Amino acid sequence: MARQPPPPSVHAAILLFLLSLSGAIKIPMDPSIQNELSQPPTITKQSVKDHIVDPRDNILIECEAKGNPAPSFHWTRNSRFFNIAKDPRVSMRRKSGTLVIDFRSGGRPEEYEGEYQCFARNKFGTALSNRIRLQVSKSPLWPKENLDPVVVQEGAPLTLQCNPPPGLPSPVIFWMSSSMEPITQDKRVSQGHNGDLYFSNVMLQDMQTDYSCNARFHFTHTIQQKNAFTLKVLTNNPYNDSSLRNHPDMYSARGVAERTPSFMYPQGTASSQMVLRGTDLLLECIASGVPTPDIAWYKKGGDLPSDKAKFENFNKALRITNVSEEDSGEYFCLASNKMGSIRHTISVRVKAAPYWLDEPKNLILAPGEDGRLVCRANGNPKPTVQWMVNGEPLQSAPPNPNREVAGDTIIFRDTQISSRAVYQCNTSNEHGYLLANAFVSVLDVPPRMLSPRNQLIRVILYNRTRLDCPFFGSPIPTLRWFKNGQGSNLDGGNYHVYENGSLEIKMIRKEDQGIYTCVATNILGKAENQVRLEVKDPTRIYRMPEDQVAKRGTTVQLECRVKHDPSLKLMVSWLKDDEPLYIGNRMKKEDDSLTIFGVAERDQGSYTCVASTELDQDLAKAYLTVLADQATPTNRLAALPKGRPDRPRDLELTDLAERSVRLTWIPGDDNNSPITDYVVQFEEDQFQPGVWHDHSKFPGSVNSAILQLSPYVNYQFRVIAINEVGSSHPSLPSERYRTSGAPPESNPADVKGEGTRKNNMEITWTPMNATSAFGPNLRYIVKWRRRETRETWNNATVWGSRYVVGQTPVYVPYEIRVQAENDFGKGPEPDTVIGYSGEDYPRAAPTDVKIRVLNSTAISLQWNRVYPDTVQGQLREYRAYYWRESSLLKNLWVSQKRQQASFPGDRPRGVVSRLFPYSNYKLEMVVVNGRGDGPRSETKEFTTPEGVPSAPRRFRVRQPNLETINLEWDHPEHPNGILIGYTLKYVAFNGTKLGKQIVENFSPNQTKFTMQRADPVSRYRFTLSARTQVGSGEAVTEESPAPPNEATPTAAPPTLPPTTVSVTGVVSSTDATATAATTEATTVPTIPSVAPTTMATTTVATTTTTAATTMERPPTTTSETKMPESAYTNNQADIATQGWFIGLMCAIALLVLILLIVCFIKRSRGGKYPVREKKDVPLGPEDPKEEDGSFDYSDEDNKPLQGSQTSLDGTIKQQESDDSLVDYGEGGEGQFNEDGSFIGQYTVKKDKEETEGNESSEATSPVNAIYSLA
């Protein structure tokens, strides 16, 4: 009967009653009421109207109903009584009307097909189920057939028919090969809705597989496969180049003639289709043609419904879901390719099976009351309505003077107990039917209370509460509330009585404590119940724990002192870091504090004191910081640097008034930084519960302030302290305070009226917030009327922030007013705002469009403006659509992409710029409003004159040597006319010094130029432009490469001396900078990471190609030093012509000559060499000093140079010791004459065991050559 907070048992017992316009009563769900009251039958469960069953399972036809007494069931089959007892296979479930047909003992399910209807009956009436059509699922086999190969010419259209067997339900069709590989579908090859496979044009590649139609049946989960089709494609080009697939010129490349589109499905130019409301509309257009046509969909006189329309099957099908009457009309599909286009028009008619506008509902009346049953449905065609009572036509039922039938309504007057019955409304047309049961029950029940008696409700002071008093009776009783058994009925002021009888007390005060009595009364008697209300003081923490900094090992005490209502049991608990705190041996919890002994680092964190009773709770939080021993400060200020303030506490409301209240609080610790400001925030629980808003700001020196309040707001306040460090945490909320209500003092802002469709106007505004509502049930009175018609205002009451006015003329101004209203009254008179209904597309196009060519890239337009009444909206702009049809230059491809130029406002002229010169253009004009474009004007054509060309492309400057510079370029991307030549201007410069400018003119076909340099030191700046008859176009500028910086060769590693290499190479013609020519022999550093190799001499022919002509050069052979790429750090020049290089080469040659002379002299002075007695024994490297079998130089000067010796081919050999030679030869052993003279090349290769002369070399060692001269 009352709740604060509501016990769960009360929720289950609460029963609401509803009093409709006809005086109907709703039966409570309370089991005691349901079991006691008599009720006619009601169908609660039944099978679907079209019931398809699996033949492998037992048949189940559902029918369940409720009533008091419980109903009995019987069935009809094909409108005749179905005697279940005579068929052993058929049974009915216990306490249910569900039929079960069992085939375990045999029988054919097809024998039970038919139309079934269930009847549920008790002594108060009979309820009927729908007519259930029972069908057995069928999956017939595919007829056997022999299919001859399908012969078709490449490029021709083809349809492979599926013709699946008729199944129930219809099977799912899909195409695969006989090897069960899916057929790839695209816009050329696709499956139609009827299951056939359509080829817009057949290609040779289609022969690579066969085609089989497959049908999958739902209930049996089987797939049946038709015999496969085999294609034979006749072609003029038997070679199947897969690279041409999907190529835009695929057809012409294969010799297939291009054809205009034609429709494969549907046939002809027009067709019609009927669809039922609420189902999906599927329109399909499949076209043939070469190239494959594209399909586009349109609706005549309007747009496709974007929220319901979607394209399927590569745009060949249009599906509109959940069709309604507005989707009827003419649709057309447009099939187009580059050869032309055709279209097919489909006239769509939307019909409708009956659907409910007002379905009849059960009617429960008291004796003598009036009521009505309404059965209102719509459909296309209009459905007929037939009334029945207890399953029999109403015309054949016994007459009832209290009942009157008026079309779709039955009116009951002065009903009595004998009027109880179940009525059926059957509304039908050619597309279907609806059947609804609604019973009429007449009850006379004295009032009775449905909640426990004498409940005790305890409520916290200043809170809101509601006392519930669920009751039932027939006729519906009236309910009144009294306090302490005396006084008048409680309603108004601090009390509010809801329609269901609950009493709300908006703010509990001490004087509201007492006994409340609810009394329910009708003509049959009265019933009452009582609830005792006790008001308790709130639980508050008045001494909160404070943030502390403690040294490890010390003792900390956190205070938490609480005041509460002494009649309530208080429980104080603690949380650490928002989790329940485990009280161990080091902690002691008392009623007003928590003590921690021997503080450790793990004790650091936030501690929350939670004080709670069974009705409410309060909490406070503090933070404990634990310092290590050495970090413990001796000065408190040094240990506690400036921080954000602690939150204020103990908020209290006093001086309560209609529009103000005084808020007082206790400041928190400022943490060494004075508090500068306090921010007071509020929260209300009606519009935005839980969201806090700033109310006001006060200086840090005050802790009490008067707050101005708005009417009818249930305020709750909190305070935030601010210092120079930052803001504190918000304080705990204050108690709530609700101000009394008043009419609104303002109206919503930002009122607008705009059309979202052509026949409506949407009125919107910014809703008012809680502080401007001023009362309960805030709503808005919306008024509108057409401007300057002086018609009466239309109005509507809205609870949201928008209202849509329908059936408006196109783009008509309206006067709009939106006024706020609550239960206390209306707001002030609102301002009038002008809005406009929706726009439609413009109906007229600009006329007499004139074009004047201004120059090669711009034209001037002039047109006649459209009449204002044809704009059908706000004229946004005139818009020109133009596209480049072709260029006057032959064989120049141009983009025909449409472009647009906008001319805002109502103007008759404009300029279109940024056109391409020397081109043919087409142009159309439209007028644009807020809905979109209007119809297009007549297409105009114009031609732009020649212009200056764009800059030449890819201008390249190369410097192969210091005498010549090569220039190359490509033709301009946009000639903008007929090219008559190129102009080249160039000037030499050296630093800031400039030479005389030279001008060269070239023919339009010349794209290269070679210049002989007069000065090898200066650089050149080249400027190139193309010319037409109009003049020179944009120029492009490049400079010759900078001269190379002389670089010092990198020193070689000490173990690898420089290597002399001679290589023949090529000059690259693709670098942006000049490539240096190489010398015949150059001393270059040898890179340690690169193994010594013999470099080959190569000659490469270079061919240079331009956009205009192809010129072949003879192969150019250049001597070039091959180096790793990382060795080049500067631009290379031709060092063979450098003076320093020539001098270096001369010095090296002189040094080699001197070395040869010295070696020859030394050889002449030297003695004879000892020779082994056995000449065929190899030299032994392991004992070089041995007299027998070894040789030695008698003179120190005759010893070879230290280090390594390098062959002419670049192979590096290093001496194994100071007194041994490495021989180079082709196989034979080195030998000496008996006098010690050298008679052959040394071919001995050292080994640890023996020396074998089986190694070869292609070059002669310079050392051996020197000794051979002796």
Secondary structure, 3 states (H helix, E strand, C coil): CCECCCCHHHHHHCCCCCCCCCCCCCCCCCHHHHHHCCEEEEEEEECCCEEEECCCCCEEECEEEEEECCCEEEEEECCEEECHHHCCCEEECCCCCCEEECCCCCCCHHHHCEEEEEEEEECCEEEECCCEEEEECECCCCCCCCCCCEEEECCCCEEECCCCCCCECCCEEEEECCCCCECCCCCCEEECCCCCEEECCCCHHHHHCCEEEEEEECCCCEEEECCCECEEEECCCCCCCHHHCCCCCHHHHCCCCCEEEEEEECCCCEEEEEEECCCCEEEECEEEEECCCEEEEEECCECCCCCCEEEECCCCEEEECCCCHHHCEEEEEEEEECCEEEEEEEEEEEEEEEEEEECCCCEEECCCCCEEEECEEEEECCCEEEEEECCEEHHHCCCCCCEEEECCEEEECCCCHHHCEEEEEEEEECCEEEEEEEEEEECCEEEEECCCCCEEEEEECCCCEEECCCEEEECCCEEEEEECCECCCCCECCEEECCCCCEEECCCCHHHCEEEEEEEEECCEEEEEEEEEEEECCCEEEECCCCEEEECCCCEEEECEEECCCCCCCEEEEEECCEECCCCCCEEEECCEEEECCCCHHHCEEEEEEEECCCCEEEEEEEEEEECCCCCCCCHHHHCCCCCCCCCEEEEEECCCCCEEEEEEECCCCCCCCCCEEEEEEEECCCCCCCCEEEEEEECCCCEEEEECCCCCEEEEEEEEECCCCECCCCCCCCCEECCCCCCCCCCEEEEEECCCCCEEEEEEECCCHHHHCCCCCEEEEEEEECCCCCCCEEEEECCCEEEEECCCCCCEEEEEEEEEECCEECCCCCCEEEECCCCCCCCCCEEEEEEEEECCEEEEEEECCCHHHHCCCEEEEEEEEEEEEECCCCCCCCCCCEEEEEECCCCEEEECCCCCCEEEEEEEEEEECCCECCCCCCEEEECCCCCCCCCEEEEEECCCCCEEEEEEECCCCCCCCCCEEEEEEEEEECCEECCCEEEEECCCCCEEEEECCCCCCEEEEEEEEECCCCECCCEEEECCCCCCCCCCCCCCCCCCCEEECCEECCCCCCCCCCCCCCCCEEECCCCCCCCCCCCCCCCCCCEECCCCEECCCCCCEECCCCCHHHCCCCCCCHHHCHHHHHHHHHHHHHHHHHHHHHHHHHHHCCCCCCCCCCCCCCCCCCCCCCCCCCCCCCHHHCCCCCEEECCCCCEEECCCCCCCCCCCCCCCCCECCCCCECCCCCCCCCCCCCCCCCCCCCCCHHHHHHHCC
